């Protein structure tokens, strides 16, 4: 899966799961505010990412994710690590 496919897949499941208009999901948009996330939503988000991409998300890694671009970069990086291992 290439970067564009990963980003498209992320946007699709975020839009569906958190009932947000897809046009609101832009690289520079703040993740928490756009998706209206609370602490339980973050858990759901991690589970969805792990299930969709077969990666393990560590809580300490996720604390630096503020924008959708941060999320894209994180997932792309983790999926590339998984492929190379």
C-alpha positions in Angstrom: 0.0 0.0 0.0 1.5 3.3 -1.0 1.2 6.7 0.9 -1.8 7.9 -1.1 -3.7 4.7 -0.5 -2.9 4.9 3.2 -4.1 8.5 3.5 -7.3 7.7 1.5 -8.0 4.8 3.8 -7.4 6.8 6.9 -9.7 9.6 5.7 -12.4 7.2 4.8 -12.6 5.4 8.1 -12.2 8.6 10.1 -15.1 10.2 8.2 -17.3 7.1 8.8 -16.3 6.3 12.3 -16.4 9.8 13.7 -19.2 11.1 11.5 -17.2 14.0 10.1 -17.6 15.5 6.7 -14.6 14.2 4.6 -13.9 17.8 3.5 -13.0 18.7 7.1 -10.2 16.2 7.1 -7.2 18.1 5.8 -3.5 17.6 6.5 -3.1 20.7 8.7 -6.4 20.4 10.5 -6.2 19.6 14.3 -7.1 16.0 14.8 -8.7 16.3 18.3 -10.9 19.3 17.5 -11.9 18.2 14.0 -13.0 14.7 15.1 -14.2 16.0 18.5 -12.2 13.3 20.3 -12.4 12.6 24.0 -10.2 10.1 25.8 -12.4 7.1 24.9 -12.4 8.2 21.2 -8.6 8.1 21.2 -8.8 4.4 22.3 -11.3 3.7 19.5 -9.0 5.5 17.0 -6.0 3.4 18.1 -8.0 0.2 17.8 -9.2 1.2 14.3 -5.7 2.1 13.1 -4.3 -1.2 14.5 -7.0 -3.2 12.9 -6.9 -1.5 9.5 -3.1 -1.5 9.1 -1.9 -4.4 11.2 0.4 -2.2 13.3 0.9 -1.7 17.0 0.4 1.8 18.3 2.1 2.8 21.4 0.5 5.4 23.6 3.7 7.4 23.9 4.0 7.6 20.1 0.5 8.8 19.8 0.9 11.8 22.2 2.7 13.8 19.5 0.0 13.4 16.9 -1.8 16.8 16.7 -2.8 17.1 13.0 -4.0 14.7 10.4 -0.6 15.0 8.7 1.1 13.8 11.9 -1.3 10.8 11.8 -0.6 10.1 8.2 3.2 10.3 8.7 3.0 8.0 11.8 0.9 5.3 10.1 3.0 5.5 6.9 6.2 5.2 8.9 4.8 2.2 11.0 3.5 0.4 7.9 6.9 0.8 6.2 8.7 -0.6 9.2 6.3 -3.6 9.2 7.0 -4.3 5.6 10.8 -4.0 6.0 10.9 -6.3 9.1 
